[in-house]
Amino acid sequence: MALKITVIGTGYLGATHAAAMAELGFEVLGLDVVPEKIEMLQRGEVPMYEPGLEELLRKHVAGIEGSSGRLRFTMDWAEVADFGDVHFICVNTPQKHGEYACDMSYVDTALESLAKHLTKAALVVGKSTVPVGSADRLATRLAELAPAGDEVEMAWNPEFLREGFAVKDTLHPDRIVVGVRSERAEKVLREVYAAPIGEGSPFVVTDFPTAELVKTSANSFLATKISFINAMAEVCEAAGGDVVKLAEALGHDDRIGKKFLRAGIGFGGGCLPKDIRAFMARAGELGADQALTFLREIDSINMRRRGQMVEMAREALGGGSFLGKRVAVLGATFKPDSDDVRDSPALNVAGQIHLQGGQVTVYDPKGMANARRLFPTLGYAETALDAVRGADVVLHLTEWREFRELDPAELAAAAAAPLILDGRNALDPAVWRAAGWTYRAMGRPAA
């Protein structure tokens, strides 16, 4: 008999996972405790922007004309427990207020709410990013609470989604990692992921702690690579070098690779910053804090980039005050192909300049509504051209394709001064300079 799957938590991770499981042919029931979210999903609408997700959802949500009907949503824990053979926990694990540590309250609540209704054999699978040791603790709690006792097992299956590519990353993952304690749990997860395994996705079987560490260590390595090239940008500024050419030369080394060597204003979002901080905090609890002290500097380099962008803008405007100066900011999201503005370097820079008296106008292709909610006092424009109109300086802070395809000549005619600071090293300096712009980018004083 085909497995039935439930997904607990229908935010970014959960909604994507639920839709993808339906696409793979499973009957899926999603659960959330927020009625508005459930109502949206039942209409085939997603509460966030993610390319291809809404189309995938509408293809499978029950009640939508022409859908497979394989995907439903509920707020009833008993219904979820009765329906599912495999329960995926996909809830949020934010940073604790005033601490580096991870807030596990959502995961703990989800597990406890589900466990007491589990009266038949089931596999509970954690996908949320958690401190190492969590799966072991949760497995003990599951055994205490589940009426089905030994028939209920725990497994850990970390997610590796990239915002903007989440659907692809779920249906065609570059690896599937499962932390299990039995052959039975492994067999069930091989069945769940039979399609991607059949396509050649590597299936890595390990224990609980290793599975938990894969996600946090992958994010830490990525953050290290980004902060490394940003540190080199600081050196290039001081030495008169060109960080773009430096990165190009480094990228030809197969041991290093080209990816994530674009210097700029640093990383943000709801994962990387909080994950490396939680990793440091957990290492301290385990008595291995010295192993990860380097991550403190990685975090420091990253946060420093935002202030450096503000100072670069001040210098470009003559080195004095921002008072009375009009500043256009292209980009609000922390990365392109997303509407996510959590810990966005672009909005942080815009906010700092605004607090120092600048008249800041922001434009972003997808993140405007979320940006307005977070920074209601900033100015917002409907188009890039409207944002640039009358600006004394333009800051390019999120590398959307739309910004690379802008007409610099049209923008130059609208700006008060054709002066652009490229905070992502993503624009073509020759094209902008040919259109009359003064072009400046981080780590490229001589370019």
N, C-alpha and C positions, 0 to 999 in steps of 0.2 A: 504493500500500500504506500502511495506517495506521501512524503513528509509534509506536514503542515507547519508553517512558520509564523511566529509572531515577532513584532518589532516594537520594543518599549522605548518610547521617546521618539517624536516625529519632527525633530529639528532638522538641521542641515544633514547630519549623518543618518538619522533614522528614516527620514522621508526618502532619501536617496537609496538606502539599503532596502526599504520596503518595496519601492518601485522596481528595483533591479531584481529582487527575488521573484516578484511576479513575472517579470520579463523572462526569467530563467524557467518559468513554468510552474512555480509553486503557488498553492493557495496561501494567501498572506493576510494576517490581521494586525493592524497597527494600533498601538494604544498611546494616548497622551492624556494628561490631566487638565489641559487647557481647552475648554470647549470651542473657543474661536478658531484654534488651530485645526481641530477635528472637522469643524464645519467647512473650513477652507479646503482641506484635503478631500473631503467628500464631494466637493464641487470640481475637483481636479485642478485646484489652484495651489501653488506653493507659497509659503510665507517668506521665501527668500529668492533672489535671482541666482539661478544655476543653469548654464546652457544645457538644453535638452531634457531637463528634469520634468518640467510641466508637461511636455509632450509625452514622455514615458508614463507619467502618472495617469494622464487622460486615456492612455491606451489600455489601462488595466483597472481603474477604479470602478467598482460596481455601481450601476445606476446611470453611468454615462453612456449615451448612445454609441454603439459600435465598439465598446470596450470588451475586454476578455472577462471582466467581472471577477478577476482573481484576487483583487485587493479591496479590503474593507477596513474601516476604522471604528474604534470603540473607546469608551472610557471605563469599561467594566473589567476589573481584574479577574473575576471569576470566569467570565467568558473567554478571556485570553488563556487562562490556565487550562480550561476545558478543551479549547480549540487546538492548541499548539503541541507539536512534538519537539520543536526547537524554538527556544525563546532568546532573541538577541536583545541585550541591554545596550541602548544607544543614547543614553542621557548625557547631559553636560557635566563636565568636571572643571569648573572655573577656579581661578586663584582665590584663596581666602582673603578677605578684606584685611589689610594691614600686615599680611604675611606672604612669604614666598610659597607656602605649602598649598597643596591641592585640596579643594573642598569636595569631599566624597559624599556629602549628604544626599545628593540626588541619586547616586548609584545605590547607596545603602537603603534609601527609602524604596526605590524600585524593586530591589531584590526582596526586601521584607514584605512588600505589598503583594508580590507575585507568589513567593514561597509558600505562604500559608494556604494558598488555594491549589497547590500542586498535589493532586490525589492520584495521579497516574505517572508512568515512566516519562521522563522528559530530560532534555539537555538544555541547561541555561548557559548562554554564551555571552561573555562580556566583550564589547567592542570599544567602549569608552577608554580614553587614555587615562591610566591610573598609576599611582605610585607602586613600585615593585613591592610585592607582598600582599597586595589587595586581594588578588584572586584566591590565595590560600585562606585568608580571613573570611572572605565571602562564601567559599565552599563549606567552611565549618558552620557558618550561620545558616546556610541553605539546608544542611543536614539536620540542624536543630529544629528548623521550622516546617519543612515540607512533610505533610502527612504521608506521602509515598516513600519516605525514607531513602534507602539505598537505590531506589529506582530512579531517583533524580540526581543528575551529575552536573558538575560545573566544568566549563572550558573557557579559555581565553583566546580571542581572535582579533588582534588589534587592527584598526583601520589605517589605511595609508592614502586617504583621499586628498587630492589637490583641488582647492576651490577653482572652479572654471573647467575642471576635467573630472568631476566626481562621478558622473555616470559612466564614463569610459573606464575610470579606475576601479569601479565596482564590478562591471561586466567583464572587463579584460585586465585583471590586476597583474602588476609586474611580479608580485609574489603573494602567496597566501600563507600566513603564519598561524599555527594553532598550538596552544598550550593545553595539553590533555593529560589525564591520569589513567586512561584505560583504552583498550583497543576499540571498545564499543563507541566511545566518544569520537575517536579518530574516524571510525567507519561512518558515523553519522555526518561528520563534517566533510568527508570525502564525497558523500552523496549530495550534500548541499552545494558543493562547489564542483560537481562533476563536469559541467560545461566548460568553465575556464581551465580546469585541470586538463581536459581533453584537448583544449587549444594550445596547451604547453605552458600554462602558468605554473611556476615552481610551487610545490606544496611542502612547506617546512614544518615538521612535527617536532615539538619540543616540550619542555616542562613549563609550569606557570611563570616562574620568575623570568625566564629567558624571553617568553612571549611578551611579557609586560615591558621588559627592557628594550626590545627591538624598536618599539615606537619612540620611546623617549631618547634612546641613543641615536636613532636616525634623525630626529628633529634637532638634537644637539650637534650632530655632525654638520647638518645643513646650515644651522645658525653660525657655526664656527667658520664655515667656508665663506658665507656672506660677510661676516664681520672681518675676516682676514683681508678680503679685497678692499673693504672700506677702510681698514687700517692702512693698507698700501696707498689708498687715495690720499690719506692724510700726509703720508710721507711724500707722495708725488707733489702735493701742494707746497710742501716745504722745500723740496729739491728741484722743482720746475719740471717734473716728469709728466708723462701722459698715462694715466691708469688704464685707459681703454687699450692702448697698445701693449701695455704691460700684461693685462689680462689675456689679450690675444696670444701673446708669446707663451704665457704660462699654460694656456688651454691646449696647446699643441702637445704638451707632455701627457701621454696616456695615463700616467699615474695620478694626474691632477684633474684633467678633463676641463671642457669649456663651460659646463653648466654652472649657474649661480656665481659667476665671476664678474657680474656687472655691478660696478660701484655705484652707490647712490645714497639715498637718505635712510636706508636700512629696512629691516623687516618689521612687520606688525601682525595684526590679525588676532583671532581668538585662540590660536594654538601655539605657535612658536615661542613667543615671549613667556607665556604662563607655563608652558611645558618645561622649558629649560630651568625656570625658577623652582618649579615643583621637584624637578630632578635633583637640583642642588639641596633642597630642603630634605628630601628623602635620603640622600647620601649621608647627610649630617645625622639623621636619626639612626642610620645603620652603622655609624662610626667610620664611614668612608668619605667624609667630607673633603679631605685633601685631594682625593681623586678628581673632584669636579670643581676645584677653586678656579680653574681657568674659565669656566662658564660665567663667572662673575664679571670677568674682563670682557668676554664676548658680549654680554648684556650691556656693559658700560659703553663699549665702542658703538654698539647699535643705537643706544639712546642719545649718545653724543652727536650723532649725525644730524639729528633734528635741529639742535641748537646751532650747528655749523651752517645749516641751510639758511636759518634766520639771519645769521651774521653775514653770510654771502649776499643776501638780499639787501641788508643794511648798507654794506660796502658799495653795492651796485648803485644805490640811490644817493651816494655821496658820503656815506659813513656817519650821518647824523641820525635824527629821529625819524620814525615812521609817520609821525603826525602829519595829517593832510595828504599823505601819499596813497595813491590808488594801486592796489596789488591784485593782480589776477592769478588765481590758482587753478590750474588744470589738473583735476583729479581729487577725489575725496576718499575713495576706497583704498584699502591697504594693498590691493593688487588688482590687475585688470580682470575682466570676465567674472565679476562678482559684485554684489551690492553691499558687501561686508565692510563696515567702517570701524569695527572693534580695534582699538589700539592702532588706528591708522596714522602712519607717519605724516601723510599729506595733511590730514585735518589737524594734527598736532602742530605742524608748522604754521598752518593758516591761523589757528587759534592763538599761537604765541604772538604772531605779527599783529593780529587784531587787538590783543591785550596791550600791545605797545603803541597803540594809536593808529595803526594802518587801516585804511578802508579796503577790506578784503572781499573780493567777489569770487565765488567758487563755482566751477562747473564740472560735472561728472556724468558720463553716459548712463549709469545705472544706480549710483549711490546717493542721489540727491535727497530722497525722502528720509533715509536713515541719517544722513549728515545733518539735515535740518532738525531732526529730533535731538541729536546729540549736541549740536552747536547752533541753536536757534538765533544767536546774535550775529552770525556771519551773514554776508550778502550772498545771494545765489542767482545765477543766470540760467536761462533756458538753453543757451548754446555756448560753444567755446568763443564764438565771435562776440557775443554779447558780454561775456566775462572779460574779454580783452579790451573792449571799447573804453577808451580814455585811460587805460592803465599806464602807470609809470614804469612798472616792471611785471613780467609774466613769469610765473613759476610752474614748470612742468614736473608734477610730483607723483603721478600714477601713469604707468606706461601702456595706456590703452592704444589699440591700433588706430582708433579714430584720431588721436592726437598726432600720430606719425603721418597721417594722410591729410592733415590740414593744409590749406594754402597759405604759406607764410607771407606772401605778398598782400593778400586780402587782409590778414591780421595786422600787418605792418601799417596799412592805411587806417586801421581803426584805433590802434594804440596811440597813447600820448607820446610814448617813447618806445621805439622798437628794441627792447632790451629783454632777452629771455635767459633764464637760468634753468638748465636742464638737471633736475634732481635725480634723474634715472639714467642718464647717459644713453638715452634711447632715440634721440632725434639726430638727424644728419646735419652736422654743423655747416657743411658746405652749402647745402640747400637753403638754410636759414640766413646765412651770411650773404648769399647771392641775392636774397630778397630784401636786403638792407638791415637785417637784424644784427645787433651785438649779441653774440652767443657766448655763454659761459657755462661750464659744467664742473661738477665736483671732481677733484683729482686731475684736472686738465688745465692748469694755469697757462701752459705754453701752447696748447693745441689751437 
